[in-house]
Amino acid sequence: MIVISDTSPISNLLRIEQLHLLKALYGKLFIPEGVYQEISRLEAFGIETSWLLKTDWIVVQAVQNQLLVTELKDELDLGEAEAIALSIEVGGDRLLMDERLGRQVAQRFGLKVTGLLGVLVAAKQSDLITELKPLLDALVSQAKFRVHPDLYRQILQDVGEA
């Protein structure tokens, strides 16, 4: 399975020390250079990212179709634009992305998109975590991840934690 990630799923899981869930679920992730640059900026917030270039399961890959990236940047930031372009180039099976507009653009290209909450639900369903609620709470309190209260309740209900 070829999985490409935008910045948000990686950076938010880093903030709550759960990045290992991506490796456990997908084995290997591909990220474009723009996403790598965005993640590297977390150093300014005290989050160590130098390991990223040394890991064997997150692969930084250059996007070849810079014309598409330029077109997408009319609507999206660099990381999102490059993640979509890379997913198209490599025939990605899944694109990890949270931003609503980015997801809509990716779906226009026929890409299968999963957000961070979907990743956490998959981790629970795969028995990689025993409880989802503590991770949702950590995302909200530590990573300042926004989840509508109705969605929060629905997700917990869906995984049997309501």
PELIN-V879361 format. One record per residue. PHI is phi in whole degrees, 0 to 359 (999 if undefined). D_FIRST is the distance of its C-alpha to the first C-alpha in Angstrom with 2 decimals. Layout:
BEGIN
PHI|D_FIRST  PHI|D_FIRST
END
This chain:
BEGIN
999|0.00  260|3.79  240|6.27  249|9.89  236|12.85  277|16.46  290|19.25  305|20.25  301|17.56  290|17.85  295|21.61  289|22.42  291|20.60  300|22.40  298|25.63  252|25.39  58|24.06  231|20.87  300|18.24  303|17.16  297|15.61  295|12.68  295|12.16  294|12.78  281|10.39  243|7.25  78|8.53  220|8.40  239|9.42  249|10.85  229|14.24  283|16.92  300|20.37  298|21.93  291|19.80  302|20.66  299|24.28  296|24.29  295|22.95  300|25.55  293|28.24  294|27.80  306|29.96  296|32.89  256|32.34  82|32.33  258|28.60  293|27.69  230|24.89  296|25.93  296|23.44  302|20.59  283|21.26  263|21.61  284|18.40  261|15.81  253|12.79  245|13.55  250|13.81  274|16.41  229|16.13  287|18.97  274|18.81  276|20.68  274|21.78  290|24.36  296|26.25  296|23.53  301|23.36  300|27.15  296|27.18  292|24.74  292|26.84  294|29.63  248|27.90  233|25.53  279|25.64  301|24.19  300|21.11  296|20.11  301|21.07  291|19.11  297|15.90  293|16.24  299|17.27  296|14.47  299|11.86  295|14.02  299|14.49  266|11.05  67|9.87  302|7.63  277|5.98  206|7.88  243|10.95  267|12.86  201|16.50  256|19.77  297|22.47  303|23.68  297|24.56  300|21.32  296|19.44  296|21.98  296|21.60  300|17.79  292|18.34  299|21.04  272|18.53  80|16.51  277|13.61  271|12.16  242|13.55  231|13.83  268|16.73  301|17.72  296|19.59  295|16.67  298|14.80  293|18.04  297|18.44  298|15.06  296|16.31  293|19.58  294|18.27  269|16.31  62|19.63  278|18.52  227|21.54  269|24.72  225|25.95  271|24.47  305|27.86  300|28.58  287|25.37  299|26.16  297|29.68  294|28.66  301|26.54  291|29.61  277|32.20  269|30.66  264|28.10  59|30.18  285|27.20  266|28.74  228|28.13  299|30.57  306|32.54  294|31.82  292|28.03  305|28.51  297|30.52  296|28.24  297|25.13  297|27.26  295|28.66  299|25.31  259|24.35  78|27.91  247|29.33  274|31.90
END
